[in-house]
Amino acid sequence: MADIENKDVKKPEEKKAEKPAKPKSDKPKLSVRLGTWFRAYKSEFKKISWANKDDVVRNTTLVLATTIVSALFVVLCDNVFYRAISWLGSLISL
């Protein structure tokens, strides 16, 4: 039984096994990687299809008109509900 217990216990010199040295990475330097990234970024940026001025003006006008109409609709609904609830409140208090 003592033999079994001794096999499970590791000796201190076994615990201090030296780690193998890591090989140097083949990664390029940070400046090289950043330069590559910026060149790729510039290349992709050139591929963007930008809208012309007429499209931008038309879309902006459409968004503003839709926003104004939606706001007027919300104000109208709010006013109708306010008056309806006030009217119901006056009926209940009679």
N, C-alpha and C positions, 0 to 999 in steps of 0.2 A: 504494500500500500504506500509505503514511503517512496518507492520508486516511481509510482504513478504521479505523485504530487511533485516530485523533483522535475519531471519532464515538462509539466505545465509552467513552471516558473522559469522565466528567462534570466539569464545572467546579465549583469550590467554591461559587460563588454559586447554582448550581442546586440543590445539596444543602441549602441553608438555606431552602428554601421554607417559608413560615410556615403553621402549621396553622390551619385555620379554627376560630373560636371555637365552643365547644360551647354549644348552647342550654341554658338553665336547664331542669332537670327539672320536670315538673308533679306530682311526687310530693308527697303531703302530709307534714307534719312527723312526726317519730318519735312524738311524744305522741299525735297524732291516729290514727296507725296502730295504736299499742298500745291505745288506747281502743277502737277498732273490733274489734281482735282479742279483747279481754277481753269485750266485749258478745257477740260471736259464741260465745265459749267458754261463757259463762253460759247462752246460749240452748241450746246443744247439751247442756250438763250437765243442764238441766231435762228433756230428752227421754229420759234414761236410765231404764230400768225396773229399779228396785232390788228385790232379793228381800226377802220378808218374813222375820220372825224364825223362823217355823216351818221354812221352807225352808232357811235357813242352818243351824239346829240339826240338821235331818235330814241334810243333805249333809255337815256336819262329822262327825257320828257315823258315817256311811257311810265316809268317808275314813279315820277313825281305825280302825274295825273292819277295813277292807281292809288297812291298813298292818300291824296286829298279826297278822292271819292270814298275810300274806305273810312277815313276819319269822319267825313260828313255822315256816312251811314251809321257809325257808332254813336255820334252825337244825337242823331235822330232817334235811334232805338233807345238811348238813355233817356231822352226827353219823354218819349212815349211811355216807357215803363215807369218813370217818375210820376207822371200825371196819372197813370192807371193805379198805381199803388196809393197815391194821395187820395184819389177818388174812392178807392176801396176803404181806406182808413176813415174817410169822412162818413161813409155809409155805416161802418161798424160803430162809430162813436155816437150815432144818433140814438 
